Amino acid sequence: MKYILNRRGFTLIEVLVGMLLLMIISISVLSLFTHGYMQINRSGSRSKAVFTVQQNIETANINVPTQGNLTVKFGGRNITLAINTFKVEVDYGQAGNKASILYFELRN
């Protein structure tokens, strides 16, 4: 059996191919981290906006209510309730996104 003795090291082509493979792998991994960071940032902005909406509801900083009726079917019977509908919106993010909460209040 004949052994090849190569003590010269790597050729330039082998080094360039190795660097190219390393760059391709690192770019794909970097894009995954970047996308994950963007999603976390967007989720944080939305959470802050929803929290602001909830604070507006608690401090009665709300829009004028819309009056209407809500019909609920319960036990084979239709029950009609007179309600006020409130909608609170807050803008968040740079793309014009909005967080909104819609809640109801029973009228007398």
Sequence and secondary structure as in RCSB ss.txt:
>XXXX:A:sequence
MKYILNRRGFTLIEVLVGMLLLMIISISVLSLFTHGYMQINRSGSRSKAVFTVQQNIETANINVPTQGNLTVKFG
GRNITLAINTFKVEVDYGQAGNKASILYFELRN
>XXXX:A:secstr
       S   HHHHHHHHHHHHHHHHHHHHHHHHHHHHHHHHHHHHHHHHHHHHHHHTT     EEEEEEEEET
TEEEEEEEEEEEEEEEETTTTEEEEEEEEEE  
